[in-house]
Amino acid sequence: METNKNLYRNGLKLDIKDFMKNNPEFDSHRRRRKSWKGYAVYHVWAKKDKFACVGYPQFALDDGETIRLAELDEILELMKSYS
Protein backbone atom coordinates (compact mmCIF):
# COMPACT_ATOMS: atom_id res chain seq x y z
CA MET A 1 0.00 0.00 0.00
CA GLU A 2 1.20 3.50 -0.78
CA THR A 3 1.89 5.33 2.47
CA ASN A 4 1.26 8.81 1.08
CA LYS A 5 -2.16 8.05 -0.41
CA ASN A 6 -4.69 10.85 0.07
CA LEU A 7 -8.15 9.37 0.56
CA TYR A 8 -10.95 10.78 -1.57
CA ARG A 9 -13.88 9.06 -3.26
CA ASN A 10 -15.85 10.85 -5.99
CA GLY A 11 -14.26 14.13 -4.87
CA LEU A 12 -15.46 13.76 -1.26
CA LYS A 13 -13.06 13.57 1.67
CA LEU A 14 -13.21 10.34 3.62
CA ASP A 15 -13.32 10.43 7.43
CA ILE A 16 -11.30 8.19 9.78
CA LYS A 17 -13.97 5.45 9.63
CA ASP A 18 -13.75 5.39 5.83
CA PHE A 19 -9.95 5.44 6.09
CA MET A 20 -10.09 2.32 8.28
CA LYS A 21 -12.46 0.53 5.89
CA ASN A 22 -10.11 1.26 2.99
CA ASN A 23 -6.98 -0.05 4.76
CA PRO A 24 -7.30 -3.82 5.29
CA GLU A 25 -4.20 -4.00 7.51
CA PHE A 26 -5.84 -1.78 10.16
CA ASP A 27 -9.06 -2.43 12.09
CA SER A 28 -8.66 -0.19 15.15
CA HIS A 29 -7.89 3.48 15.76
CA ARG A 30 -7.66 5.97 18.59
CA ARG A 31 -7.46 9.75 18.36
CA ARG A 32 -4.37 11.14 20.03
CA ARG A 33 -5.02 13.92 22.55
CA LYS A 34 -2.95 16.61 20.92
CA SER A 35 -2.74 17.59 17.29
CA TRP A 36 0.60 17.78 15.54
CA LYS A 37 1.68 20.35 12.93
CA GLY A 38 -1.96 21.07 12.07
CA TYR A 39 -2.94 17.39 11.77
CA ALA A 40 -5.44 15.45 13.81
CA VAL A 41 -3.44 12.33 14.71
CA TYR A 42 -4.90 8.83 14.93
CA HIS A 43 -2.96 5.81 16.17
CA VAL A 44 -4.00 2.92 13.88
CA TRP A 45 -3.38 -0.82 14.37
CA ALA A 46 -4.73 -4.31 13.76
CA LYS A 47 -6.40 -5.92 16.77
CA LYS A 48 -4.57 -9.18 16.09
CA ASP A 49 -1.23 -7.32 16.47
CA LYS A 50 -2.19 -5.18 19.49
CA PHE A 51 0.42 -6.62 21.86
CA ALA A 52 3.14 -7.27 19.26
CA CYS A 53 6.39 -5.36 19.77
CA VAL A 54 7.55 -5.23 16.17
CA GLY A 55 8.34 -2.08 14.24
CA TYR A 56 7.10 1.46 14.70
CA PRO A 57 3.56 2.51 15.58
CA GLN A 58 1.41 3.62 12.65
CA PHE A 59 -0.36 6.97 12.57
CA ALA A 60 -3.03 8.36 10.26
CA LEU A 61 -2.77 12.13 9.76
CA ASP A 62 -5.86 14.21 8.96
CA ASP A 63 -5.33 17.84 7.91
CA GLY A 64 -9.03 18.50 7.40
CA GLU A 65 -8.80 17.83 3.67
CA THR A 66 -6.98 14.50 3.37
CA ILE A 67 -6.19 11.51 5.54
CA ARG A 68 -2.97 9.59 4.97
CA LEU A 69 -0.53 7.34 6.76
CA ALA A 70 2.45 9.12 8.28
CA GLU A 71 5.84 8.70 6.64
CA LEU A 72 8.72 7.23 8.69
CA ASP A 73 10.29 10.62 9.48
CA GLU A 74 6.89 11.88 10.67
CA ILE A 75 6.41 8.77 12.83
CA LEU A 76 9.76 9.38 14.51
CA GLU A 77 8.86 13.05 15.16
CA LEU A 78 5.47 12.03 16.55
CA MET A 79 7.05 9.47 18.85
CA LYS A 80 9.38 12.17 20.25
CA SER A 81 6.53 14.62 20.70
CA TYR A 82 4.46 12.13 22.70
CA SER A 83 7.26 10.99 25.00
BELFENLIN-V383019 format. One record per residue. N is the residue number from 1. RES is the residue in one small letter. SS is DSSP state (2 for helix, 1 for strand, 0 for the rest). OMEGA is omega in radians with two decimals (* if undefined). Layout:
N;RES;SS;OMEGA
N;RES;SS;OMEGA
This chain:
1;m;0;3.08
2;e;0;-3.08
3;t;0;-3.12
4;n;0;-3.07
5;k;0;3.04
6;n;0;-3.02
7;l;0;3.04
8;y;1;3.00
9;r;1;-3.11
10;n;0;3.10
11;g;0;-3.13
12;l;1;3.11
13;k;1;3.07
14;l;0;3.07
15;d;0;-3.06
16;i;2;3.11
17;k;2;3.07
18;d;2;3.11
19;f;2;-3.13
20;m;2;3.13
21;k;2;-3.09
22;n;0;3.12
23;n;0;-3.04
24;p;0;-3.13
25;e;0;3.14
26;f;0;3.06
27;d;0;3.14
28;s;1;3.08
29;h;1;3.08
30;r;1;3.11
31;r;1;3.07
32;r;0;-3.05
33;r;0;-3.11
34;k;0;3.08
35;s;0;-3.06
36;w;1;3.10
37;k;0;3.11
38;g;0;3.13
39;y;1;2.84
40;a;1;-3.04
41;v;1;3.08
42;y;1;3.01
43;h;1;-3.12
44;v;1;-3.14
45;w;1;3.03
46;a;0;-3.13
47;k;2;-3.12
48;k;2;-3.12
49;d;2;-2.99
50;k;0;-3.07
51;f;0;3.10
52;a;0;3.10
53;c;0;-3.09
54;v;0;3.07
55;g;0;-3.11
56;y;0;3.03
57;p;0;3.11
58;q;1;-3.14
59;f;1;2.97
60;a;1;-3.12
61;l;1;-3.11
62;d;1;3.14
63;d;0;-3.12
64;g;0;3.10
65;e;0;3.14
66;t;0;3.01
67;i;1;-3.14
68;r;1;3.03
69;l;1;3.11
70;a;0;3.03
71;e;0;-3.09
72;l;2;-3.13
73;d;2;3.09
74;e;2;3.10
75;i;2;-3.14
76;l;2;3.09
77;e;2;3.12
78;l;2;3.14
79;m;2;3.11
80;k;2;-3.08
81;s;2;-3.13
82;y;2;-3.11
83;s;0;*
